Amino acid sequence: MRINPDICNNGLLRKASRRVTQFYDGRVASSGLKSTQLVILMHIDFLREPAPKTLAAHMSMDLSALGHSLKLLERGGLIEMLADLEDGRARRVRLTGKGKEKFAQAMALWHSAQIDLEKAAGKQNIHQLHALLGVLVSDDFERALREIETDAAVPR
């Protein structure tokens, strides 16, 4: 049985994600960051010194995968891991001075990329995309998928 891969939701999402990531990578490259690194810095800045577990949850990432990325950013001097003031055993992630400078530089490039992507795709399409992606990353959607998986595991 031959099926056109372009009808696969997962395949199309991954294909779109690669194309958009390549676009953003090209646009922020002069900052020395990859778009994936910029997104992590964006979340750290937004969450203001999050615990790695909180950061991973906010990004819908596996903690160990995020840990690898954080180590690279730490080695580059862009972030630092601090002891949590309330719980000395816990850690927090913070942008360093160098990280803040790199982040500001990359964000100017990112902002231009945002505008150009909207021009290329159309403002209405971008609004629809944000609405759909909001559904796909919501807790309600995750719960619905878990319920479907549970129902599918029950023999009938």
N, CA and C atoms as an extended XYZ file, in Angstrom:
468
Properties=species:S:1:pos:R:3:atomname:S:1:resname:S:1:resid:I:1 pbc="F F F"
N         0.846       -1.167        0.000 N   MET     1
C         0.000        0.000        0.000 CA  MET     1
C         0.901        1.242        0.000 C   MET     1
N         0.696        2.089       -0.987 N   ARG     2
C         1.479        3.332       -1.087 CA  ARG     2
C         0.596        4.493       -0.666 C   ARG     2
N         1.123        5.288        0.263 N   ILE     3
C         0.391        6.450        0.767 CA  ILE     3
C         1.255        7.684        0.547 C   ILE     3
N         0.635        8.721        0.067 N   ASN     4
C         1.334        9.994       -0.105 CA  ASN     4
C         1.729       10.510        1.278 C   ASN     4
N         3.026       10.697        1.556 N   PRO     5
C         3.446       11.143        2.886 CA  PRO     5
C         2.947       12.538        3.240 C   PRO     5
N         2.512       13.300        2.243 N   ASP     6
C         2.032       14.650        2.521 CA  ASP     6
C         0.630       14.684        3.136 C   ASP     6
N         0.032       13.506        3.384 N   ILE     7
C        -1.241       13.498        4.112 CA  ILE     7
C        -1.016       13.168        5.590 C   ILE     7
N         0.227       12.875        5.957 N   CYS     8
C         0.563       12.539        7.345 CA  CYS     8
C         0.718       13.828        8.156 C   CYS     8
N        -0.118       13.994        9.174 N   ASN     9
C        -0.049       15.196       10.014 CA  ASN     9
C         1.342       15.383       10.613 C   ASN     9
N         1.900       14.314       11.150 N   ASN    10
C         3.223       14.372       11.760 CA  ASN    10
C         4.282       14.762       10.731 C   ASN    10
N         4.230       14.136        9.571 N   GLY    11
C         5.211       14.434        8.524 CA  GLY    11
C         5.138       15.877        8.059 C   GLY    11
N         3.921       16.374        7.867 N   LEU    12
C         3.762       17.766        7.429 CA  LEU    12
C         4.226       18.749        8.504 C   LEU    12
N         3.912       18.455        9.766 N   LEU    13
C         4.379       19.327       10.835 CA  LEU    13
C         5.903       19.351       10.907 C   LEU    13
N         6.521       18.193       10.770 N   ARG    14
C         7.987       18.118       10.825 CA  ARG    14
C         8.617       18.828        9.627 C   ARG    14
N         8.004       18.663        8.465 N   LYS    15
C         8.506       19.321        7.259 CA  LYS    15
C         8.404       20.845        7.397 C   LYS    15
N         7.251       21.323        7.866 N   ALA    16
C         7.055       22.756        8.082 CA  ALA    16
C         8.032       23.276        9.141 C   ALA    16
N         8.204       22.503       10.200 N   SER    17
C         9.108       22.902       11.267 CA  SER    17
C        10.544       23.029       10.745 C   SER    17
N        10.977       22.078        9.938 N   ARG    18
C        12.334       22.154        9.369 CA  ARG    18
C        12.491       23.397        8.494 C   ARG    18
N        11.488       23.668        7.650 N   ARG    19
C        11.570       24.819        6.749 CA  ARG    19
C        11.635       26.123        7.543 C   ARG    19
N        10.773       26.260        8.547 N   VAL    20
C        10.747       27.485        9.350 CA  VAL    20
C        12.028       27.604       10.168 C   VAL    20
N        12.500       26.489       10.726 N   THR    21
C        13.748       26.508       11.491 CA  THR    21
C        14.917       26.933       10.608 C   THR    21
N        14.982       26.414        9.386 N   GLN    22
C        16.050       26.816        8.464 CA  GLN    22
C        15.990       28.310        8.167 C   GLN    22
N        14.782       28.834        8.001 N   PHE    23
C        14.610       30.258        7.747 CA  PHE    23
C        15.136       31.067        8.934 C   PHE    23
N        14.693       30.723       10.145 N   TYR    24
C        15.137       31.460       11.332 CA  TYR    24
C        16.631       31.271       11.578 C   TYR    24
N        17.146       30.063       11.378 N   ASP    25
C        18.589       29.840       11.540 CA  ASP    25
C        19.379       30.780       10.645 C   ASP    25
N        18.947       30.900        9.399 N   GLY    26
C        19.629       31.795        8.468 CA  GLY    26
C        19.559       33.245        8.898 C   GLY    26
N        18.430       33.628        9.432 N   ARG    27
C        18.232       35.028        9.813 CA  ARG    27
C        18.964       35.411       11.095 C   ARG    27
N        19.132       34.483       12.045 N   VAL    28
C        19.805       34.830       13.302 CA  VAL    28
C        21.260       34.373       13.329 C   VAL    28
N        21.748       33.777       12.254 N   ALA    29
C        23.101       33.201       12.219 CA  ALA    29
C        24.188       34.223       12.573 C   ALA    29
N        24.035       35.454       12.139 N   SER    30
C        25.092       36.442       12.401 CA  SER    30
C        25.249       36.748       13.887 C   SER    30
N        24.271       36.349       14.701 N   SER    31
C        24.378       36.533       16.162 CA  SER    31
C        25.243       35.444       16.790 C   SER    31
N        25.509       34.381       16.018 N   GLY    32
C        26.264       33.254       16.554 CA  GLY    32
C        25.387       32.206       17.209 C   GLY    32
N        24.078       32.422       17.196 N   LEU    33
C        23.144       31.475       17.786 CA  LEU    33
C        22.365       30.741       16.716 C   LEU    33
N        21.919       29.550       17.056 N   LYS    34
C        20.937       28.840       16.237 CA  LYS    34
C        19.564       29.244       16.762 C   LYS    34
N        18.566       29.109       15.917 N   SER    35
C        17.219       29.506       16.340 CA  SER    35
C        16.751       28.688       17.542 C   SER    35
N        17.155       27.431       17.627 N   THR    36
C        16.761       26.602       18.766 CA  THR    36
C        17.369       27.135       20.065 C   THR    36
N        18.613       27.613       20.005 N   GLN    37
C        19.251       28.196       21.178 CA  GLN    37
C        18.556       29.500       21.570 C   GLN    37
N        18.192       30.284       20.567 N   LEU    38
C        17.506       31.536       20.832 CA  LEU    38
C        16.173       31.295       21.536 C   LEU    38
N        15.451       30.276       21.113 N   VAL    39
C        14.167       29.972       21.744 CA  VAL    39
C        14.374       29.609       23.221 C   VAL    39
N        15.425       28.879       23.522 N   ILE    40
C        15.712       28.546       24.922 CA  ILE    40
C        16.016       29.817       25.709 C   ILE    40
N        16.856       30.680       25.153 N   LEU    41
C        17.177       31.940       25.833 CA  LEU    41
C        15.922       32.795       26.011 C   LEU    41
N        15.045       32.767       25.018 N   MET    42
C        13.793       33.520       25.078 CA  MET    42
C        12.947       33.039       26.265 C   MET    42
N        12.877       31.726       26.434 N   HIS    43
C        12.101       31.165       27.545 CA  HIS    43
C        12.756       31.489       28.891 C   HIS    43
N        14.069       31.410       28.965 N   ILE    44
C        14.765       31.748       30.210 CA  ILE    44
C        14.497       33.198       30.574 C   ILE    44
N        14.601       34.084       29.594 N   ASP    45
C        14.344       35.498       29.830 CA  ASP    45
C        12.901       35.726       30.279 C   ASP    45
N        11.967       35.077       29.608 N   PHE    46
C        10.542       35.246       29.917 CA  PHE    46
C        10.199       34.728       31.310 C   PHE    46
N        10.754       33.562       31.658 N   LEU    47
C        10.434       32.918       32.937 CA  LEU    47
C        11.244       33.473       34.110 C   LEU    47
N        12.274       34.253       33.838 N   ARG    48
C        13.102       34.896       34.874 CA  ARG    48
C        13.700       33.891       35.863 C   ARG    48
N        14.805       33.320       35.478 N   GLU    49
C        15.546       32.364       36.302 CA  GLU    49
C        14.742       31.117       36.674 C   GLU    49
N        14.257       30.396       35.669 N   PRO    50
C        13.479       29.190       35.967 CA  PRO    50
C        14.351       28.031       36.429 C   PRO    50
N        13.732       27.101       37.115 N   ALA    51
C        14.372       25.814       37.388 CA  ALA    51
C        14.385       25.051       36.060 C   ALA    51
N        15.399       24.226       35.801 N   PRO    52
C        15.419       23.469       34.547 CA  PRO    52
C        14.141       22.668       34.292 C   PRO    52
N        13.577       22.092       35.349 N   LYS    53
C        12.349       21.305       35.199 CA  LYS    53
C        11.188       22.203       34.729 C   LYS    53
N        11.090       23.391       35.283 N   THR    54
C        10.057       24.348       34.877 CA  THR    54
C        10.271       24.766       33.431 C   THR    54
N        11.516       25.037       33.084 N   LEU    55
C        11.856       25.429       31.714 CA  LEU    55
C        11.489       24.320       30.735 C   LEU    55
N        11.845       23.093       31.059 N   ALA    56
C        11.532       21.951       30.187 CA  ALA    56
C        10.026       21.809       30.007 C   ALA    56
N         9.277       21.935       31.093 N   ALA    57
C         7.823       21.813       31.015 CA  ALA    57
C         7.232       22.927       30.154 C   ALA    57
N         7.732       24.140       30.331 N   HIS    58
C         7.222       25.281       29.569 CA  HIS    58
C         7.501       25.120       28.081 C   HIS    58
N         8.595       24.443       27.755 N   MET    59
C         8.980       24.244       26.352 CA  MET    59
C         8.487       22.913       25.795 C   MET    59
N         7.789       22.122       26.613 N   SER    60
C         7.351       20.774       26.221 CA  SER    60
C         8.536       19.937       25.736 C   SER    60
N         9.625       19.996       26.509 N   MET    61
C        10.845       19.261       26.175 CA  MET    61
C        11.144       18.237       27.258 C   MET    61
N        11.825       17.201       26.865 N   ASP    62
C        12.360       16.224       27.793 CA  ASP    62
C        13.486       16.899       28.584 C   ASP    62
N        13.513       16.727       29.889 N   LEU    63
C        14.497       17.384       30.736 CA  LEU    63
C        15.933       17.024       30.350 C   LEU    63
N        16.176       15.770       29.981 N   SER    64
C        17.547       15.381       29.625 CA  SER    64
C        17.985       16.034       28.310 C   SER    64
N        17.075       16.159       27.354 N   ALA    65
C        17.410       16.834       26.086 CA  ALA    65
C        17.689       18.313       26.340 C   ALA    65
N        16.873       18.929       27.178 N   LEU    66
C        17.091       20.327       27.521 CA  LEU    66
C        18.421       20.479       28.251 C   LEU    66
N        18.726       19.537       29.148 N   GLY    67
C        19.984       19.587       29.896 CA  GLY    67
C        21.193       19.641       28.981 C   GLY    67
N        21.166       18.875       27.895 N   HIS    68
C        22.269       18.893       26.923 CA  HIS    68
C        22.415       20.286       26.312 C   HIS    68
N        21.295       20.878       25.913 N   SER    69
C        21.326       22.219       25.317 CA  SER    69
C        21.792       23.266       26.320 C   SER    69
N        21.357       23.128       27.569 N   LEU    70
C        21.777       24.079       28.596 CA  LEU    70
C        23.276       24.004       28.852 C   LEU    70
N        23.829       22.791       28.817 N   LYS    71
C        25.279       22.646       29.018 CA  LYS    71
C        26.056       23.369       27.924 C   LYS    71
N        25.578       23.270       26.688 N   LEU    72
C        26.243       23.971       25.580 CA  LEU    72
C        26.165       25.486       25.762 C   LEU    72
N        25.010       25.977       26.172 N   LEU    73
C        24.852       27.414       26.401 CA  LEU    73
C        25.696       27.876       27.588 C   LEU    73
N        25.817       27.016       28.597 N   GLU    74
C        26.640       27.348       29.757 CA  GLU    74
C        28.120       27.383       29.369 C   GLU    74
N        28.559       26.400       28.582 N   ARG    75
C        29.953       26.385       28.112 CA  ARG    75
C        30.274       27.615       27.278 C   ARG    75
N        29.268       28.106       26.548 N   GLY    76
C        29.460       29.308       25.737 CA  GLY    76
C        29.389       30.596       26.551 C   GLY    76
N        29.139       30.473       27.841 N   GLY    77
C        29.095       31.635       28.710 CA  GLY    77
C        27.811       32.452       28.602 C   GLY    77
N        26.760       31.866       28.020 N   LEU    78
C        25.512       32.602       27.813 CA  LEU    78
C        24.524       32.452       28.967 C   LEU    78
N        24.647       31.349       29.706 N   ILE    79
C        23.790       31.127       30.869 CA  ILE    79
C        24.659       30.643       32.016 C   ILE    79
N        24.089       30.720       33.203 N   GLU    80
C        24.748       30.132       34.368 CA  GLU    80
C        23.696       29.429       35.202 C   GLU    80
N        24.148       28.395       35.875 N   MET    81
C        23.285       27.626       36.767 CA  MET    81
C        23.572       28.105       38.181 C   MET    81
N        22.504       28.475       38.876 N   LEU    82
C        22.627       28.996       40.236 CA  LEU    82
C        21.876       28.113       41.213 C   LEU    82
N        22.304       28.150       42.457 N   ALA    83
C        21.544       27.462       43.504 CA  ALA    83
C        20.270       28.254       43.755 C   ALA    83
N        19.186       27.540       43.948 N   ASP    84
C        17.901       28.159       44.278 CA  ASP    84
C        17.999       28.720       45.692 C   ASP    84
N        17.603       29.965       45.890 N   LEU    85
C        17.700       30.595       47.208 CA  LEU    85
C        16.801       29.937       48.245 C   LEU    85
N        15.681       29.369       47.804 N   GLU    86
C        14.748       28.719       48.726 CA  GLU    86
C        15.103       27.261       48.995 C   GLU    86
N        15.749       26.621       48.021 N   ASP    87
C        16.121       25.211       48.154 CA  ASP    87
C        17.510       25.047       47.548 C   ASP    87
N        18.521       25.021       48.379 N   GLY    88
C        19.909       24.968       47.930 CA  GLY    88
C        20.246       23.779       47.047 C   GLY    88
N        19.420       22.717       47.126 N   ARG    89
C        19.670       21.538       46.284 CA  ARG    89
C        19.183       21.761       44.859 C   ARG    89
N        18.215       22.655       44.697 N   ALA    90
C        17.634       22.923       43.377 CA  ALA    90
C        18.481       23.954       42.633 C   ALA    90
N        18.350       23.956       41.322 N   ARG    91
C        19.118       24.868       40.476 CA  ARG    91
C        18.173       25.808       39.747 C   ARG    91
N        18.705       26.928       39.333 N   ARG    92
C        17.999       27.918       38.527 CA  ARG    92
C        18.892       28.267       37.341 C   ARG    92
N        18.265       28.686       36.248 N   VAL    93
C        19.000       29.057       35.036 CA  VAL    93
C        18.874       30.563       34.846 C   VAL    93
N        20.004       31.213       34.589 N   ARG    94
C        19.992       32.668       34.404 CA  ARG    94
C        20.887       33.052       33.228 C   ARG    94
N        20.455       34.069       32.492 N   LEU    95
C        21.289       34.626       31.432 CA  LEU    95
C        22.454       35.371       32.078 C   LEU    95
N        23.642       35.223       31.517 N   THR    96
C        24.808       35.987       31.976 CA  THR    96
C        24.795       37.341       31.260 C   THR    96
N        25.724       38.203       31.608 N   GLY    97
C        25.856       39.479       30.892 CA  GLY    97
C        26.089       39.243       29.413 C   GLY    97
N        26.993       38.308       29.102 N   LYS    98
C        27.256       37.955       27.703 CA  LYS    98
C        25.997       37.388       27.052 C   LYS    98
N        25.272       36.570       27.800 N   GLY    99
C        24.040       35.987       27.280 CA  GLY    99
C        22.992       37.038       26.977 C   GLY    99
N        22.887       38.044       27.848 N   LYS   100
C        21.927       39.132       27.618 CA  LYS   100
C        22.289       39.927       26.364 C   LYS   100
N        23.571       40.172       26.166 N   GLU   101
C        24.017       40.902       24.967 CA  GLU   101
C        23.719       40.093       23.706 C   GLU   101
N        24.080       38.818       23.720 N   LYS   102
C        23.846       37.934       22.573 CA  LYS   102
C        22.351       37.805       22.308 C   LYS   102
N        21.565       37.702       23.378 N   PHE   103
C        20.118       37.585       23.266 CA  PHE   103
C        19.534       38.841       22.616 C   PHE   103
N        19.957       40.008       23.058 N   ALA   104
C        19.451       41.262       22.481 CA  ALA   104
C        19.807       41.359       20.997 C   ALA   104
N        21.029       40.994       20.650 N   GLN   105
C        21.462       41.017       19.247 CA  GLN   105
C        20.608       40.066       18.409 C   GLN   105
N        20.418       38.856       18.911 N   ALA   106
C        19.648       37.852       18.170 CA  ALA   106
C        18.172       38.237       18.076 C   ALA   106
N        17.642       38.864       19.126 N   MET   107
C        16.233       39.239       19.112 CA  MET   107
C        15.924       40.303       18.068 C   MET   107
N        16.866       41.197       17.798 N   ALA   108
C        16.665       42.182       16.729 CA  ALA   108
C        16.545       41.461       15.384 C   ALA   108
N        17.377       40.469       15.176 N   LEU   109
C        17.327       39.671       13.943 CA  LEU   109
C        16.049       38.844       13.900 C   LEU   109
N        15.674       38.282       15.042 N   TRP   110
C        14.450       37.496       15.152 CA  TRP   110
C        13.227       38.338       14.808 C   TRP   110
N        13.181       39.559       15.333 N   HIS   111
C        12.037       40.433       15.087 CA  HIS   111
C        11.869       40.681       13.591 C   HIS   111
N        12.950       40.933       12.909 N   SER   112
C        12.904       41.129       11.457 CA  SER   112
C        12.416       39.858       10.755 C   SER   112
N        12.873       38.713       11.225 N   ALA   113
C        12.445       37.428       10.642 CA  ALA   113
C        10.952       37.218       10.865 C   ALA   113
N        10.449       37.568       12.049 N   GLN   114
C         9.024       37.444       12.343 CA  GLN   114
C         8.192       38.232       11.334 C   GLN   114
N         8.603       39.467       11.093 N   ILE   115
C         7.888       40.342       10.156 CA  ILE   115
C         7.915       39.752        8.749 C   ILE   115
N         9.092       39.291        8.328 N   ASP   116
C         9.230       38.758        6.971 CA  ASP   116
C         8.478       37.439        6.788 C   ASP   116
N         8.469       36.594        7.811 N   LEU   117
C         7.718       35.344        7.720 CA  LEU   117
C         6.224       35.647        7.580 C   LEU   117
N         5.751       36.629        8.326 N   GLU   118
C         4.342       37.015        8.224 CA  GLU   118
C         4.030       37.559        6.827 C   GLU   118
N         4.956       38.324        6.261 N   LYS   119
C         4.760       38.830        4.894 CA  LYS   119
C         4.674       37.673        3.905 C   LYS   119
N         5.553       36.699        4.067 N   ALA   120
C         5.603       35.573        3.128 CA  ALA   120
C         4.375       34.682        3.244 C   ALA   120
N         3.922       34.430        4.459 N   ALA   121
C         2.802       33.511        4.674 CA  ALA   121
C         1.451       34.218        4.657 C   ALA   121
N         1.447       35.494        4.940 N   GLY   122
C         0.201       36.242        5.040 CA  GLY   122
C        -0.223       36.357        6.490 C   GLY   122
N        -0.628       37.555        6.868 N   LYS   123
C        -0.982       37.834        8.263 CA  LYS   123
C        -2.103       36.918        8.765 C   LYS   123
N        -3.133       36.734        7.945 N   GLN   124
C        -4.262       35.888        8.354 CA  GLN   124
C        -3.814       34.439        8.558 C   GLN   124
N        -2.962       33.935        7.669 N   ASN   125
C        -2.460       32.563        7.812 CA  ASN   125
C        -1.631       32.407        9.085 C   ASN   125
N        -0.844       33.414        9.417 N   ILE   126
C        -0.036       33.352       10.641 CA  ILE   126
C        -0.943       33.348       11.870 C   ILE   126
N        -1.998       34.159       11.845 N   HIS   127
C        -2.941       34.157       12.977 CA  HIS   127
C        -3.618       32.790       13.112 C   HIS   127
N        -3.996       32.193       11.993 N   GLN   128
C        -4.606       30.864       12.026 CA  GLN   128
C        -3.604       29.825       12.510 C   GLN   128
N        -2.359       29.951       12.066 N   LEU   129
C        -1.310       29.032       12.504 CA  LEU   129
C        -1.122       29.122       14.017 C   LEU   129
N        -1.058       30.343       14.546 N   HIS   130
C        -0.892       30.517       15.991 CA  HIS   130
C        -2.058       29.897       16.742 C   HIS   130
N        -3.262       30.070       16.230 N   ALA   131
C        -4.439       29.488       16.890 CA  ALA   131
C        -4.347       27.968       16.904 C   ALA   131
N        -4.013       27.367       15.770 N   LEU   132
C        -3.903       25.914       15.697 CA  LEU   132
C        -2.758       25.398       16.569 C   LEU   132
N        -1.611       26.045       16.492 N   LEU   133
C        -0.483       25.601       17.315 CA  LEU   133
C        -0.797       25.766       18.794 C   LEU   133
N        -1.557       26.790       19.139 N   GLY   134
C        -1.990       26.964       20.527 CA  GLY   134
C        -2.804       25.780       21.004 C   GLY   134
N        -3.653       25.259       20.131 N   VAL   135
C        -4.438       24.065       20.468 CA  VAL   135
C        -3.500       22.873       20.650 C   VAL   135
N        -2.567       22.694       19.730 N   LEU   136
C        -1.696       21.519       19.747 CA  LEU   136
C        -0.738       21.484       20.939 C   LEU   136
N        -0.411       22.637       21.493 N   VAL   137
C         0.492       22.662       22.649 CA  VAL   137
C        -0.257       22.825       23.970 C   VAL   137
N        -1.570       22.845       23.926 N   SER   138
C        -2.358       23.052       25.141 CA  SER   138
C        -2.410       21.792       26.006 C   SER   138
N        -2.630       22.006       27.280 N   ASP   139
C        -2.798       20.898       28.215 CA  ASP   139
C        -4.056       20.092       27.874 C   ASP   139
N        -5.109       20.770       27.409 N   ASP   140
C        -6.345       20.072       27.023 CA  ASP   140
C        -6.087       19.084       25.889 C   ASP   140
N        -5.293       19.494       24.910 N   PHE   141
C        -4.975       18.615       23.786 CA  PHE   141
C        -4.157       17.421       24.265 C   PHE   141
N        -3.191       17.686       25.136 N   GLU   142
C        -2.371       16.590       25.677 CA  GLU   142
C        -3.242       15.584       26.430 C   GLU   142
N        -4.174       16.086       27.249 N   ARG   143
C        -5.094       15.203       27.973 CA  ARG   143
C        -5.952       14.396       27.001 C   ARG   143
N        -6.450       15.048       25.958 N   ALA   144
C        -7.285       14.352       24.973 CA  ALA   144
C        -6.496       13.236       24.294 C   ALA   144
N        -5.243       13.493       23.958 N   LEU   145
C        -4.415       12.445       23.352 CA  LEU   145
C        -4.200       11.286       24.313 C   LEU   145
N        -3.950       11.590       25.592 N   ARG   146
C        -3.761       10.531       26.591 CA  ARG   146
C        -5.015        9.684       26.742 C   ARG   146
N        -6.183       10.333       26.723 N   GLU   147
C        -7.448        9.603       26.826 CA  GLU   147
C        -7.639        8.677       25.633 C   GLU   147
N        -7.305        9.165       24.451 N   ILE   148
C        -7.424        8.347       23.242 CA  ILE   148
C        -6.476        7.157       23.333 C   ILE   148
N        -5.243        7.397       23.798 N   GLU   149
C        -4.284        6.293       23.936 CA  GLU   149
C        -4.756        5.272       24.952 C   GLU   149
N        -5.331        5.732       26.043 N   THR   150
C        -5.858        4.842       27.074 CA  THR   150
C        -7.008        4.011       26.515 C   THR   150
N        -7.928        4.681       25.816 N   ASP   151
C        -9.065        3.980       25.207 CA  ASP   151
C        -8.607        2.946       24.178 C   ASP   151
N        -7.568        3.304       23.423 N   ALA   152
C        -7.078        2.380       22.382 CA  ALA   152
C        -6.402        1.163       22.996 C   ALA   152
N        -5.853        1.317       24.221 N   ALA   153
C        -5.169        0.204       24.870 CA  ALA   153
C        -6.147       -0.798       25.503 C   ALA   153
N        -7.375       -0.365       25.700 N   VAL   154
C        -8.378       -1.237       26.322 CA  VAL   154
C        -8.940       -2.177       25.263 C   VAL   154
N        -8.842       -3.507       25.482 N   PRO   155
C        -9.389       -4.445       24.507 CA  PRO   155
C       -10.925       -4.313       24.435 C   PRO   155
N       -11.453       -4.490       23.252 N   ARG   156
C       -12.912       -4.383       23.049 CA  ARG   156
C       -13.510       -5.697       22.689 C   ARG   156
